[in-house]
Amino acid sequence: MAHQALNTELEIGLLLPCNVIVYEDNGGSVVSIVDPISMLGVIESPDLDPVAQEARARLQRVIEAVSV
């Protein structure tokens, strides 16, 4: 997906990779993922919308998989 985004808009490299943090809080794990649609919204390129939508869907599946 990064390759597709870079081929569409080279400047998008400034916003990649999708940011994810994992840390411990009160004996549990916290996973936070930045919304790729918000991040890609900085660059006005409608051609990136499908990439952002796909990245969001994939990251949402990750959040659902790690949620207990």
C-alpha positions as CSV (number, residue, x, y, z in Angstrom):
1,M,0.0,0.0,0.0
2,A,2.9,2.4,0.8
3,H,4.3,1.8,-2.8
4,Q,0.9,2.6,-4.3
5,A,0.6,5.8,-2.2
6,L,4.2,6.8,-3.1
7,N,3.5,6.2,-6.8
8,T,0.4,8.4,-6.5
9,E,1.9,11.2,-4.5
10,L,5.6,11.3,-3.7
11,E,5.3,13.8,-0.9
12,I,3.1,11.2,1.0
13,G,6.4,9.7,2.1
14,L,6.5,12.4,4.8
15,L,3.4,10.8,6.4
16,L,4.3,7.1,6.2
17,P,4.4,4.6,7.7
18,C,1.0,4.4,9.5
19,N,1.8,5.3,13.1
20,V,1.0,2.7,15.7
21,I,1.9,2.7,19.4
22,V,1.6,0.0,21.9
23,Y,2.2,0.5,25.7
24,E,1.2,-0.8,29.1
25,D,-1.3,1.0,31.2
26,N,-2.6,-0.2,34.6
27,G,-1.5,-3.7,33.9
28,G,-3.1,-3.8,30.4
29,S,-2.0,-3.1,26.9
30,V,-3.1,-0.1,24.9
31,V,-2.9,0.0,21.1
32,S,-3.3,3.3,19.4
33,I,-3.4,3.8,15.6
34,V,-3.6,7.1,13.8
35,D,-6.4,7.3,11.3
36,P,-4.8,7.2,7.8
37,I,-7.7,9.2,6.3
38,S,-6.9,12.1,8.6
39,M,-3.2,11.8,7.9
40,L,-3.7,11.6,4.1
41,G,-6.1,14.5,4.3
42,V,-3.1,16.8,4.7
43,I,-2.3,16.2,1.0
44,E,-5.1,17.2,-1.4
45,S,-5.0,14.3,-3.8
46,P,-8.3,12.5,-4.5
47,D,-6.3,9.6,-6.0
48,L,-5.1,8.7,-2.5
49,D,-8.6,8.2,-1.1
50,P,-8.8,4.5,-2.0
51,V,-5.4,3.9,-0.4
52,A,-6.5,5.7,2.8
53,Q,-9.8,3.8,2.9
54,E,-8.0,0.5,2.5
55,A,-5.4,1.4,5.1
56,R,-8.2,2.4,7.5
57,A,-10.0,-0.9,6.9
58,R,-6.9,-3.0,7.5
59,L,-6.0,-1.1,10.7
60,Q,-9.5,-1.4,12.0
61,R,-9.2,-5.1,11.6
62,V,-6.0,-5.0,13.6
63,I,-7.8,-3.1,16.4
64,E,-10.7,-5.5,16.4
65,A,-8.3,-8.5,16.5
66,V,-6.3,-7.2,19.5
67,S,-9.4,-5.9,21.5
68,V,-10.5,-8.1,24.3
